[in-house]
Amino acid sequence: MKTVLIGLLFLSGILFVISVMLMSPKGGLGLGIGGVASSNEYGSKKSIESTLKKVALVTGIIFVAVVLYLPYVQ
């Protein structure tokens, strides 16, 4: 059980960081990691932003819940 929770902790943390970096107003993931911004603009920016906010919120809640529950698991 503890191994599953640690795996969930890593997965939710990574997904949270990726979703926050993609919400960056300066070009997304490319600018956040390597400094190279892509010139492609996607069509429906608001729907993608909304989805990324939901993903960030859910993964953040999962991360905090696992961090608070993990010390009590044997």
Buried (B, 14 or more C-beta within 10 A) or exposed (E): EEEEBEEBBEBBBEBBEBBBBBBEEEBBBBBBEEEEBEEEEEEEEEEBEEEBEEBBEBBBEBBEBBEEEBEEEE
